Amino acid sequence: MALTFTETPFDRAALQRGEAIQLRVLMSGARFVPLWEGLHLVDDAPRLVTWDHAQTQAHDLAEVVFLGFAGQTPWFALPVKGAQPEGMWKGLREIMPFLPGDEAAVLAYALAMANWRRNHLHCGRCGAVTTLTEGGHSVACPACTHRSFPRTDPVVITLITHEDKCLLGRQAAWPPGFYSCVAGFVEPGETLEAAVKRESFEETGISIGDVRYVASQPWPFPASLMLGFRAGAVSTEISRNDLELEDCRWFAKDDVRGFRERGDDAPGFKLPGRWAIARSLIDGWLAE
């Protein structure tokens, strides 16, 4: 099964992003993914809107983001400004467990672009108001000509194992009983493998040897790329050096098989949700 948010059905058509007139022509036959304050318009499923709707709602079409083509149909993300409009609006975290893979990927893509734009309204160099360029995939500063591009923050997430056990931890802010893999942001000038080893030691005190890449998952909360790894421990004594984790412990496979699902109100240990790469790493280990 593909990881959540990885089944994007689009040809992103990056070479057409710079043709502003052509993109405006494409809007007449396009589908639009509306977003308001990071929320999606939903009924029984996510709702899309047409060009006619986009025009009648007086949206700022200068803020529309070109997502690409699904078949012959162009798609755009449509930011909705002002007070909450009519309809039911929900966050992607709430609805993603119920979405088909391609729909979840489309909403994640649109949300990531909207989140980036909301955080880059002004130039990071001189502070002037920026304008969208390249179909929404860059911003330009009219004052100093500086350009910025959508940001993706790389995060390494690692299932650390030793013999027949895996290392899982939890943060205090997480739901009761919920445990997951060790994770952390990659720092400037750092390789992915070095980040895996550093985060492991900082959070758990465990030193690791071999590091093996497994898979990646875009994570639009707000703009991360989760890079999944497996790693073998060369030490086993736990020491929560940076106190980021409330608890960390080794679990045998039979222990983990007895974990409940995240969201289960019953007491006991909980696994990450099935939409998360952490769960994929754990399930892969259990299946060995």
C-alpha positions in Angstrom: 0.0 0.0 0.0 1.3 3.5 -1.0 2.0 5.9 1.8 -0.6 8.6 2.4 0.0 11.8 0.3 2.3 10.0 -2.2 -0.3 9.2 -4.9 -0.5 12.6 -6.6 -2.3 12.2 -9.9 -0.8 15.3 -11.5 1.6 16.1 -14.2 2.9 19.2 -12.5 3.7 20.8 -15.9 6.4 23.0 -14.4 7.5 24.3 -17.8 4.1 26.0 -18.2 4.1 27.8 -14.8 5.7 30.9 -16.2 3.1 31.5 -18.9 0.7 33.8 -16.9 -1.7 34.4 -19.9 -1.9 30.7 -20.7 -2.6 29.8 -17.1 -5.5 32.3 -17.0 -6.9 30.7 -20.2 -6.6 27.3 -18.5 -8.7 28.5 -15.6 -11.9 28.5 -17.6 -12.0 24.7 -17.8 -10.2 23.9 -14.6 -11.1 22.4 -11.2 -10.3 24.4 -8.1 -9.4 23.2 -4.6 -10.7 25.8 -2.2 -8.9 26.5 1.0 -9.8 28.8 3.8 -7.5 29.3 6.8 -5.9 26.0 6.1 -9.2 24.2 6.0 -10.9 22.2 3.1 -14.4 22.5 1.9 -16.1 19.1 2.4 -19.5 17.4 2.0 -19.4 13.6 2.1 -16.1 14.1 0.2 -13.8 17.1 -0.5 -15.6 19.6 -2.7 -14.1 21.2 -5.8 -15.4 24.3 -7.5 -15.5 25.5 -11.0 -14.2 28.7 -12.7 -17.7 30.2 -12.6 -17.8 29.7 -8.8 -14.4 31.1 -8.4 -15.4 34.3 -10.3 -18.7 34.8 -8.6 -17.1 34.4 -5.1 -14.8 37.3 -5.9 -11.7 35.4 -4.9 -8.3 37.0 -5.4 -7.3 35.2 -8.6 -3.8 36.6 -8.4 -3.4 34.2 -5.4 -4.5 31.1 -7.3 -1.8 28.4 -7.5 -1.4 26.1 -10.5 -1.2 22.5 -9.4 -0.9 20.7 -12.7 -2.9 18.5 -15.0 -4.9 15.4 -14.1 -5.3 13.9 -17.6 -6.3 16.9 -19.7 -7.9 18.9 -16.9 -5.9 21.7 -15.2 -6.2 22.0 -11.4 -5.6 25.0 -9.2 -5.6 25.7 -5.5 -8.0 28.6 -4.7 -7.3 30.5 -1.4 -10.5 31.9 0.1 -10.1 35.1 2.1 -12.1 37.0 4.7 -14.8 35.6 7.0 -15.6 31.9 6.9 -17.7 31.2 3.8 -20.7 29.0 3.7 -20.2 25.3 3.8 -18.4 22.8 6.0 -14.7 23.4 6.4 -12.4 20.8 8.0 -8.7 20.2 8.5 -6.8 17.6 6.5 -5.7 15.8 9.6 -9.4 15.2 10.4 -10.5 13.9 7.0 -7.3 12.2 5.6 -8.0 8.7 7.2 -11.2 8.5 5.1 -9.9 9.7 1.7 -8.7 7.7 -1.3 -5.0 8.0 -1.9 -5.2 10.4 -4.9 -7.6 12.7 -3.1 -5.5 12.9 0.0 -2.4 13.7 -2.2 -4.2 16.5 -4.0 -5.4 18.1 -0.8 -1.9 17.8 0.8 -0.3 19.4 -2.3 -2.8 22.3 -2.3 -2.5 22.8 1.5 1.3 22.8 1.4 1.3 25.5 -1.2 -1.3 27.6 0.7 0.6 27.2 3.9 3.8 28.4 2.3 2.1 31.4 0.8 0.5 32.4 4.0 3.9 32.5 5.6 5.6 34.4 2.8 3.5 37.4 2.3 6.5 39.7 2.8 10.0 39.6 1.4 12.4 37.9 3.8 15.2 40.4 2.7 13.6 43.8 2.8 10.0 43.2 4.2 8.1 44.5 1.2 4.8 42.8 0.1 5.5 40.0 -2.4 3.6 38.9 -5.4 3.1 35.3 -6.7 5.0 34.3 -9.8 5.4 31.1 -11.8 1.8 30.0 -11.3 2.1 30.4 -7.5 5.4 28.4 -7.2 7.5 31.4 -6.4 7.2 34.9 -4.9 8.9 38.0 -6.2 9.7 41.2 -4.3 8.9 44.4 -6.3 11.3 46.4 -4.1 14.5 44.5 -4.1 13.8 41.8 -6.8 14.5 39.0 -4.3 12.7 35.7 -5.1 11.6 32.9 -2.8 10.4 29.4 -3.5 8.2 26.9 -1.7 10.0 25.6 1.4 10.1 21.9 2.3 11.7 21.0 5.7 13.4 17.6 5.7 12.7 15.4 8.7 14.4 12.1 9.4 12.2 9.6 11.1 13.8 6.3 12.2 12.8 3.0 13.5 15.8 1.9 15.7 16.0 -1.8 16.4 18.2 -4.2 18.4 17.8 -8.0 18.1 14.0 -8.6 18.4 13.1 -5.2 19.9 12.4 -1.7 18.6 12.9 1.7 20.3 9.8 3.9 20.6 9.2 7.1 22.4 6.5 9.7 23.2 6.2 13.4 23.7 4.2 14.8 26.6 1.8 16.6 24.2 0.8 13.4 22.4 -2.4 11.5 23.2 -2.1 9.1 26.2 -0.3 5.9 25.4 0.8 7.0 21.9 4.4 6.0 21.0 6.2 6.5 17.7 9.7 6.5 16.1 12.5 8.9 16.8 12.3 12.0 14.5 13.9 15.3 14.0 14.7 18.1 11.5 17.8 17.9 9.4 20.2 20.8 10.2 22.1 23.0 7.7 25.3 21.3 6.4 24.2 17.9 7.7 23.7 14.6 5.8 20.6 12.6 6.3 22.6 9.8 7.9 24.3 12.2 10.3 20.9 13.6 11.2 19.6 10.1 12.0 22.5 9.4 14.3 22.4 12.8 16.0 18.7 12.8 16.7 18.9 9.2 18.0 21.6 10.2 20.5 20.1 13.5 21.5 16.6 12.1 22.2 17.4 8.6 23.5 21.1 8.3 24.3 21.3 5.4 21.9 24.2 5.1 19.5 23.4 3.5 16.1 25.5 1.8 13.5 24.0 1.0 10.1 21.5 3.5 8.7 19.2 2.4 5.8 16.8 4.6 3.9 13.3 3.1 3.4 10.9 5.7 1.9 9.7 9.3 2.0 6.4 11.0 2.6 5.3 14.6 2.0 3.8 15.9 5.2 2.0 19.3 4.8 1.8 20.2 8.5 3.0 22.7 7.6 5.7 21.8 5.1 7.8 18.8 5.8 9.2 15.9 3.9 9.4 12.8 6.1 12.4 10.7 5.3 12.0 7.2 6.7 15.0 5.1 7.9 15.8 1.9 9.7 18.8 1.8 12.0 20.5 -0.8 14.1 21.5 0.1 17.7 25.0 -0.5 19.0 24.1 0.5 22.5 20.9 -0.1 24.5 20.9 2.0 27.6 18.4 4.8 27.2 19.2 8.4 28.3 16.8 11.2 27.3 19.5 13.8 26.8 17.5 16.7 25.5 14.3 15.8 27.4 12.3 16.2 24.2 10.7 12.8 24.9 8.5 12.2 28.0 9.3 8.5 27.8 11.3 6.1 25.6 11.6 2.4 25.9 12.4 -0.9 24.1 9.5 -3.0 22.9 9.5 -6.6 21.7 7.5 -7.5 18.6 4.8 -9.3 20.6 4.5 -6.1 22.7 4.0 -3.9 19.7 1.5 -6.4 18.1 -0.6 -5.8 21.2 -0.7 -2.0 20.8 -4.1 -0.4 20.1 -4.8 2.0 17.2 -4.3 5.7 17.7 -7.7 7.2 18.5 -8.7 4.2 20.6 -10.0 5.6 23.9 -9.2 2.4 25.8 -6.1 2.6 28.1 -2.8 1.1 26.8 -0.1 1.7 24.3 -1.1 3.1 20.9 0.5 2.9 17.5 0.9 5.8 15.0 -2.0 6.2 12.6 -2.0 4.0 9.4 -1.5 7.2 7.3 1.9 8.0 8.9 5.3 6.8 7.7 6.1 5.8 11.3 3.4 3.2 11.1 4.8 1.9 7.8 8.2 1.5 9.3 6.8 -0.4 12.3 4.6 -2.6 10.2 7.5 -3.5 8.0 9.6 -4.5 10.9 6.7 -6.6 12.4 6.3 -8.4 9.1 10.0 -9.6 9.0 
